[in-house]
Amino acid sequence: MSARHALPPIVNASLEAANAHDTDGWLMTFSPGGAVNDWGRVFTGHDAMRDWSDTEFIGANVDLRVTELRKQDDSITLTAQVGGDGFNGLSHFEFTVQDERITLMRITA
């Protein structure tokens, strides 16, 4: 089984939307008060997340390829090879999921 299939459905949907460059679909995987923590810069709520994504994530033609997966309680951390027109290289994405929605996506080295 691939790491992608072992992900909770909402995290898998988030990755699929990001790779399809579907900002609205990606945002729908987050709770209304959800947040992205991009290397210490925090963007809370769909409007702030959209602004960040338009320039640094989906708007930069992100391409995420999961290479490793770790689960702990309500947290899922995956390692992904990031490609696109922005950052390229390995990053860790930690997702916190509550009530079948992502509440936090933390990106670190």
PEBELLIN-V73037 format. One record per backbone hydrogen bond with DSSP energy under -0.5 kcal/mol. NH is the residue of the N-H (numbers start at 1). CO is the residue of the C=O. If there is no record, write none. Layout:
# PEBELLIN-V73037
nh: <NH:NH>
co: <CO:CO>
This chain:
# PEBELLIN-V73037
nh: <6:6:7:7:11:12:13:14:15:16:17:18:19:20:21:22:23:26:27:28:29:30:31:34:35:36:37:38:38:39:39:41:42:43:44:45:46:49:50:51:52:53:54:55:55:56:57:59:60:61:62:63:65:66:67:68:70:72:75:76:77:78:79:80:81:82:82:83:85:86:89:91:92:93:94:94:95:95:96:97:97:98:101:102:103:104:105:106:107:107:108>
co: <2:3:3:4:8:8:9:10:11:12:13:14:15:16:18:17:21:22:23:24:26:27:102:31:103:43:105:36:41:37:107:38:40:36:42:34:32:45:46:47:48:49:50:51:52:52:53:53:57:58:57:83:81:64:79:79:77:75:72:95:70:93:68:91:65:80:89:63:60:60:82:80:108:78:92:106:76:93:104:74:95:101:98:29:96:96:35:94:37:105:92>
